[in-house]
Amino acid sequence: MEKIGRVTHFYNKIGVAVVVVEKGALSVGDIVHFKHNSHEFEQAVQSLEVDQQSVQSIKAGQEAGLKVIEPVKEGWAIYKE
């Protein structure tokens, strides 16, 4: 697994994390792992949104909203296989 980015914000009421890709790319359909200390979970990327517009992928330096299956916090790392 390779670290590709991190969580920059989390909207609890709607279960959406704002993520920034620091290396590589993130696409719809990817399996990602969210990790912080001993807590981690994995999920498939169902959709990505940039400025409330649906996109298929983002690359290094870009941010997007991502619906998550568990609450996360700012600073959590994102890994991709």
C-alpha positions, -999 to +999 in steps of 0.1 A: +000+000+000+011+035-008+001+067+009-015+090-017-030+117+004-049+129+035-082+141+049-084+179+051-119+182+064-149+161+074-186+170+072-202+148+098-238+154+090-234+142+054-205+118+059-182+134+034-145+138+037-125+164+018-094+147+006-062+160-010-041+138-033-004+144-026+010+116-048-005+097-078-042+098-085-076+088-070-104+075-092-139+062-089-137+025-083-104+026-064-101+007-031-087+031-005-076+027+031-081+054+057-057+051+086-050+070+118-030+054+146-046+020+152-079+027+136-083+020+099-109+009+074-112+004+037-138+012+011-144+016-026-145+051-040-181+054-051-180+090-063-158+122-062-169+158-064-150+189-071-169+222-066-201+201-064-195+186-098-190+149-102-156+138-115-141+104-124-106+111-109-083+136-093-045+139-094-018+151-071-025+186-059-063+184-063-090+181-036-123+164-038-153+155-016-156+117-010-185+100+008-170+078+035-185+048+054-171+058+088-163+091+104-128+104+098-108+135+110-085+160+095-050+146+091-060+109+085-038+093+059-053+077+027-036+047+011-042+029-022-030-005-033 
